Amino acid sequence: MRKKRILLLSEGFGTGHTQAAYALSVGLRQLSPRVQTRVIELGTFLNPVIGPLILSAYRKTVSKQPKLVGKLYRGHYHKSLNRLTRFALHRLFYNQVSDVVRQLKPDMIVCTHPFPNAVVSRLKQLGLDVPLYTLITDYDAHATWTNPEVTAYLVSSPTVRNKLVSQGVAPSRIEVTGIPVHPNFWHPHDRAEILAQFELSDMPTVLIMGGGWGLMAGEQMVEYMTTFADRVQLILCMGSNEKAREKLLADPRFQHPNVKVLGFTKEVSKLMDVSDLLVTKPGGMTCTEGMAKGIQMLFYEPIPGQEEENLDYFVAHGFGELLTSTETIDRWFKLIQVPYAAYQHRDTLLALRNAEYHPTKCAEAILALLKDDITAAE
């Protein structure tokens, strides 16, 4: 009997969509040996020359004109991609998707970005007979995610479920699964081994994330954090932004032995395990990883739109706070230096996490849906 095939389609507009697809892919294969998965970042896969150019332009727009991004997001919040737009996407950019599906013969398609979701929806409208599941990778429900051909939606929270219902999606087509995280985030790692691996000291630690693109908090805030370096260890993850990393390494304030400046790493789960505080942009994926680890988060410079919605969700549910001033830094950097208070706070967050989220739930839900679809087909 051949393994059941799940095709996961994403896009590179931000790193979280594809990261969620890969996390789900690995989780599915870990939970079931009878599942075969394939992750494709569709635009780059089909258009290896044009795709990266479009993504680069989008990245520059996000970093230099975030208000424009927010205006576009809000301006089209209640507008799904119409037939003409789906047709244009398919013809101009995704015209080979049907060939990909035909070759891979998936039993199920999961989309973690609205664009491939819209294109596959159009193919289903034209006769494609493969279940399509939409995994919304933020704590908001923009209308571009919705299409009548979607079999079901997998969402991060009851809040997103309610937003979809208000947009006319039947409740029976929505399942609250949480956003999937890589199995590395499912369980804690050995603290002593992590400290040795990264040459870290056993002391209060703050992890500062620049996201996959290395978009760091305002320079003055980060520079102010270095004034605590004798008492608080700082780990800065700059993602793929090597230029920003080199700039920090050349600054004497970041050459303190308790300040570590890292580039891209796949070991974020370990770094979270030895950290007492996470400073990050409120991207849906990183926030979910932080919640899975039960770590307090300080959020900076949310991009108008979905990051603001993510921020609101995690602040409202007690997992984080907006970084507004040096006073916020003072308060939290002092708290994590008190061992009992820091441990007690983490236990509280883990209890909140257990009530709100389970890291394996999304993968388990997909496996259950796959079994149901196959049974129905038989």
For each residue, the residues with C-beta under 8 A, 3 or more apart:
1: 34
2: 5
3: 34 35 36
4: 34 35 36 107 108 370 374
5: 2 35 36 37 38 104 105 106 107 108
6: 25 28 35 36 37 38 106 107 108 109 110 366 370
7: 37 38 40 100 101 104 106 108 109 110
8: 21 22 24 25 37 38 39 40 109 110 111 112
9: 21 40 42 109 110 111 112 113 116 117 120
10: 17 18 20 21 39 40 41 42 111 112 113 116
11: 17 18 41 42 43 113 115 116
12: 15 17 18 41 43 44 51 55
13: 17 55 58 113 115
14: 17 62 212 283
15: 12 18 19 211 212 213 239 283 285
16: 19 20 137 138 212 283 284 285 286
17: 10 11 12 13 14 20 21 112 113 137
18: 10 11 12 15 21 22 39 41 112
19: 15 16 22 23 212 285
20: 10 16 17 23 24 112 135 137 179 180 284 285
21: 8 9 10 17 18 24 25 39 110 112 135
22: 8 18 19 25 26 39 182
23: 19 20 26 27 180 181 182 183 285
24: 8 20 21 27 28 37 110 112 135 180 362 363 366
25: 6 8 21 22 28 29 37 38 39
26: 22 23 29 30 182 183
27: 23 24 30 31 180 181 182 183 360 362 363
28: 6 24 25 31 32 35 37 363 366 367
29: 25 26 32 33 35 36 37
30: 26 27 183 363
31: 27 28 35 360 363 364 367
32: 28 29 35 367
33: 29
34: 1 3 4
35: 3 4 5 6 28 29 31 32 367 370
36: 3 4 5 6 29
37: 5 6 7 8 24 25 28 29
38: 5 6 7 8 25 104 106
39: 8 10 18 21 22 25
40: 7 8 9 10 45 100
41: 10 11 12 18 44 45
42: 9 10 11 45 46 94 97 113 115 116 119
43: 11 12 46 47 51 54 55 93 94 115
44: 12 41 47 48 51 52 55
45: 40 41 42 48 51 100
46: 42 43 51 93 94 95 96 97 100
47: 43 44 50 51 93
48: 44 45 51 52
49: 52 53
50: 47 53 54 93
51: 12 43 44 45 46 47 48 54 55
52: 44 48 49 55 56
53: 49 50 56 57
54: 43 50 51 57 58
55: 12 13 43 44 51 52 58 59
56: 52 53 59 60
57: 53 54 60 61
58: 13 54 55 61 62
59: 55 56 62 63 213
60: 56 57 63 64
61: 57 58 64 65 68 69
62: 14 58 59 65 66 69 213 215 303
63: 59 60 66 213 215
64: 60 61
65: 61 62 68 69
66: 62 63 69 70 301 303 304
67: 70 71 304
68: 61 65 71 72
69: 61 62 65 66 72 73 303 304 305
70: 66 67 73 74 303 304 305 308
71: 67 68 74 75 304
72: 68 69 75 76
73: 69 70 76 77 142 304 305 306
74: 70 71 77 304 305
75: 71 72
76: 72 73 79 142 143 144
77: 73 74 142 143
78: 143 167
79: 76 82 143 144
80: 143 144 145 146 147
81: 85 86 89 114 118 144 147
82: 79 85 86
83: 86 87 122
84: 87 88
85: 81 82 88 89 118
86: 81 82 83 89 90 118 119 121 122 147
87: 83 84 90 91 122
88: 84 85 91 92
89: 81 85 86 92 93 94 115 118 119
90: 86 87 93 94 95 97 119 122 123
91: 87 88 95
92: 88 89 95
93: 43 46 47 50 89 90
94: 42 43 46 89 90 97 115 116 119
95: 46 90 91 92
96: 46 99 100
97: 42 46 90 94 100 101 116 119 120 123
98: 101 102 123 128
99: 96 102 103
100: 7 40 45 46 96 97 103 104
101: 7 97 98 104 105 106 109 120 123 128 130
102: 98 99 105
103: 99 100
104: 5 7 38 100 101
105: 5 101 102
106: 5 6 7 38 101 109 130
107: 4 5 6 130 131 370 373 374
108: 4 5 6 7 130 131 133 366 369 370 373
109: 6 7 8 9 101 106 120 130 131 132 133
110: 6 7 8 9 21 24 133 134 135 154 366
111: 8 9 10 114 116 117 120 132 133 134 135
112: 8 9 10 17 18 20 21 24 135 137
113: 9 10 11 13 17 42 116 117 137
114: 81 111 117 118 142 144 145
115: 11 13 42 43 89 94 118 119
116: 9 10 11 42 94 97 111 113 119 120
117: 9 111 113 114 120 121 132 134 145 147 150
118: 81 85 86 89 114 115 121 122 144 147
119: 42 86 89 90 94 97 115 116 122 123
120: 9 97 101 109 111 116 117 123 124 128 132 149
121: 86 117 118 124 125 132 147 148 149 150
122: 83 86 87 90 118 119 125 126 149
123: 90 97 98 101 119 120 126 127 128
124: 120 121 127 128 129 130 132 149
125: 121 122 149
126: 122 123
127: 123 124
128: 98 101 120 123 124
129: 124
130: 101 106 107 108 109 124
131: 107 108 109 151 369 373
132: 109 111 117 120 121 124 149 150 151
133: 108 109 110 111 150 151 152 153 154 366 369
134: 110 111 117 145 146 147 150 152 153 154
135: 20 21 24 110 111 112 153 154 177 179 180 362
136: 140 141 145 153 154 155 156 160
137: 16 17 20 112 113 156 179 284 285
138: 16 156 160 284 306 309 310
139: 156 157 159 160 284 287 306 309 310 312 313 314
140: 136 160 163 305 306 309 310
141: 136 145 146 155 160 163 164 167
142: 73 76 77 114 145 305 306
143: 76 77 78 79 80 146 167
144: 76 79 80 81 114 118
145: 80 114 117 134 136 141 142 153
146: 80 134 141 143 150 153 164 167 168 169
147: 80 81 86 117 118 121 134 150
148: 121
149: 120 121 122 124 125 132
150: 117 121 132 133 134 146 147 153 173
151: 131 132 133 173 373
152: 133 134 173 174 175 369
153: 133 134 135 136 145 146 150 164 169 173 174 175
154: 110 133 134 135 136 175 177 362 365 366
155: 136 141 160 161 164 174 175 176 177
156: 136 137 138 139 160 176 177 178 179 284 288
157: 139 160 161 176 178 313 356
158: 161 162 176
159: 139 162 163 313
160: 136 138 139 140 141 155 156 157 163 164 176
161: 155 157 158 164 165 171 174 176
162: 158 159 165 166
163: 140 141 159 160 166 167
164: 141 146 153 155 160 161 167 169 174
165: 161 162 168 169 170 171 174
166: 162 163
167: 78 141 143 146 163 164
168: 146 165
169: 146 153 164 165 173 174
170: 165 173 174
171: 161 165 174
172:
173: 150 151 152 153 169 170
174: 152 153 155 161 164 165 169 170 171
175: 152 153 154 155 365
176: 155 156 157 158 160 161
177: 135 154 155 156 180 361 362 365
178: 156 157 288 357 358 359 361 362
179: 20 135 137 156 284 285 288 362
180: 20 23 24 27 135 177 359 362 363
181: 23 27 185 186 285 288 289 292 359
182: 22 23 26 27 185 269
183: 23 26 27 30 186
184: 189 269 270
185: 181 182 269 272 289 292 293 359
186: 181 183 292 359 360
187:
188: 273 293
189: 184 193 194 269 270 273
190: 193 194
191: 194 195 202 273 274
192: 195 196
193: 189 190 196 197
194: 189 190 191 197 198 200 270 271 273 274
195: 191 192 198 199 200 201 202 274
196: 192 193 199
197: 193 194 267 270
198: 194 195 235 260 267 270 271 274
199: 195 196 260
200: 194 195 205 233 235 260 274
201: 195 233 258
202: 191 195
203: 231 232 233 258
204: 231 232 233 276 333 336 337 342
205: 200 232 233 234 235 274 275 276 277 336
206: 225 232 233 234 235 275 276 277 278 279 333 336
207: 235 237 271 272 275 277 278 279 295
208: 216 217 222 225 234 235 236 237 278 279 280
209: 237 239 268 278 279 280 281 286
210: 213 214 215 216 236 237 238 239 241 244 281
211: 15 214 215 239 280 281 283 286
212: 14 15 16 19 239 240 264
213: 15 59 62 63 210 239 240 241
214: 210 211 238 239 240 241 242 244 245
215: 62 63 210 211 241 281 301
216: 208 210 219 222 236 238 241 244
217: 208 221 222 279 300 301 323
218: 221 222 300 301
219: 216 222 223
220: 223 224
221: 217 218 224 225 300 323 326 329
222: 208 216 217 218 219 225 226 236
223: 219 220 226 253
224: 220 221 227 326 329
225: 206 208 221 222 228 232 234 279 329 333
226: 222 223 229 234 253 254 256 259
227: 224
228: 225 231 232 234 329 333
229: 226 232 233 234 256 258 259
230: 256 258
231: 203 204 228 333 337
232: 203 204 205 206 225 228 229 258 333 336 337
233: 200 201 203 204 205 206 229 258 259 260
234: 205 206 208 225 226 228 229 258 259 260
235: 198 200 205 206 207 208 260 262 271 275
236: 208 210 216 222 248 254 259 260 261 262
237: 207 208 209 210 262 263 265 268 271
238: 210 214 216 241 242 244 245 248 261 262 263 264
239: 15 209 210 211 212 213 214 263 264
240: 212 213 214 263 264
241: 210 213 214 215 216 238 244 245
242: 214 238 245 246 263
243: 246 247
244: 210 214 216 238 241 247 248
245: 214 238 241 242 248 249 261 262 263
246: 242 243 249 250
247: 243 244 250 251
248: 236 238 244 245 251 254 261
249: 245 246 254 255 261
250: 246 247
251: 247 248 254 255
252: 255
253: 223 226 256 259
254: 226 236 248 249 251 259 261
255: 249 251 252 259
256: 226 229 230 253 259
257:
258: 201 203 229 230 232 233 234
259: 226 229 233 234 236 253 254 255 256
260: 198 199 200 233 234 235 236
261: 236 238 245 248 249 254
262: 235 236 237 238 245 265
263: 237 238 239 240 242 245
264: 212 238 239 240
265: 237 262 268 271
266:
267: 197 198 270 271
268: 209 237 265 271 272 289
269: 182 184 185 189 272 273 289 293
270: 184 189 194 197 198 267 273 274
271: 194 198 207 235 237 265 267 268 274 275
272: 185 207 268 269 275 278 289 290 293 295
273: 188 189 191 194 269 270 293
274: 191 194 195 198 200 205 270 271
275: 205 206 207 235 271 272 278 295
276: 204 205 206 295 296 336 342 346
277: 205 206 207 295 296 297 298 332 333 336
278: 206 207 208 209 272 275 290 295 296 297 298
279: 206 207 208 209 217 225 297 298 300 323
280: 208 209 211 283 286 287 290 297 298 299 300
281: 209 210 211 215 286 299 300 301 302 303 307
282: 286 287 297 299 302 307 308 310 311 314 320
283: 14 15 16 211 280 286 287 307 310
284: 16 20 137 138 139 156 179 287 288 306 310
285: 15 16 19 20 23 137 179 181 288 289
286: 16 209 211 280 281 282 283 289 290
287: 139 280 282 283 284 290 291 297 310 314 319 320
288: 156 178 179 181 284 285 291 292 357
289: 181 185 268 269 272 285 286 292 293
290: 272 278 280 286 287 293 295 297 319 320
291: 287 288 294 314 319 349 353 356 357
292: 181 185 186 288 289 353 357 359
293: 185 188 269 272 273 289 290
294: 291 346 347 349 350 352 353
295: 207 272 275 276 277 278 290 346 349
296: 276 277 278 319 320 321 332 345 346 349
297: 277 278 279 280 282 287 290 314 319 320 321
298: 277 278 279 280 320 321 322 323 328 329 332
299: 280 281 282 302 311 314 315 320 321 322 323
300: 217 218 221 279 280 281 322 323
301: 66 215 217 218 281
302: 281 282 299 307 308 310 311
303: 62 66 69 70 281 306 307 308
304: 66 67 69 70 71 73 74 307 308
305: 69 70 73 74 140 142 308 309
306: 73 138 139 140 142 284 303 309 310
307: 281 282 283 302 303 304 310 311
308: 70 282 302 303 304 305 311 312
309: 138 139 140 305 306 312 313
310: 138 139 140 282 283 284 287 302 306 307 313 314
311: 282 299 302 307 308 314 315 320 322
312: 139 308 309 315 316
313: 139 157 159 309 310 316 317
314: 139 282 287 291 297 299 310 311 317 319 320
315: 299 311 312 318 319 320 321 322
316: 312 313
317: 313 314 352 356
318: 315 348 349 352
319: 287 290 291 296 297 314 315 349 352 353
320: 282 287 290 296 297 298 299 311 314 315
321: 296 297 298 299 315 328 332
322: 298 299 300 311 315 328
323: 217 221 279 298 299 300 328 329
324: 327 328
325: 328 329
326: 221 224 329 330
327: 324 330 331
328: 298 321 322 323 324 325 331 332
329: 221 224 225 228 298 323 325 326 332 333
330: 326 327 333 334
331: 327 328 334 335
332: 277 296 298 321 328 329 335 336
333: 204 206 225 228 231 232 277 329 330 336 337
334: 330 331 337 338
335: 331 332 338 341 342 345
336: 204 205 206 232 276 277 332 333 341 342
337: 204 231 232 333 334 342
338: 334 335 341 342
339: 342 343
340: 343 344
341: 335 336 338 344 345
342: 204 276 335 336 337 338 339 345 346
343: 339 340 346 347
344: 340 341 347 348
345: 296 335 341 342 348 349
346: 276 294 295 296 342 343 349 350
347: 294 343 344 350 351
348: 318 344 345 351 352
349: 291 294 295 296 318 319 345 346 352 353
350: 294 346 347 353 354
351: 347 348 354 355
352: 294 317 318 319 348 349 355 356
353: 291 292 294 319 349 350 356 357
354: 350 351 357 358
355: 351 352
356: 157 291 317 352 353
357: 178 288 291 292 353 354 361
358: 178 354 361
359: 178 180 181 185 186 292
360: 27 31 186 363 364
361: 177 178 357 358 364 365
362: 24 27 135 154 177 178 179 180 365 366
363: 24 27 28 30 31 180 360 366 367
364: 31 360 361 367 368
365: 154 175 177 361 362 368 369
366: 6 24 28 108 110 133 154 362 363 369 370
367: 28 31 32 35 363 364 370 371
368: 364 365 371 372
369: 108 131 133 152 365 366 372 373
370: 4 6 35 107 108 366 367 373 374
371: 367 368 374 375
372: 368 369 375 376
373: 107 108 131 151 369 370 376 377
374: 4 107 370 371 377 378
375: 371 372 378
376: 372 373
377: 373 374
378: 374 375
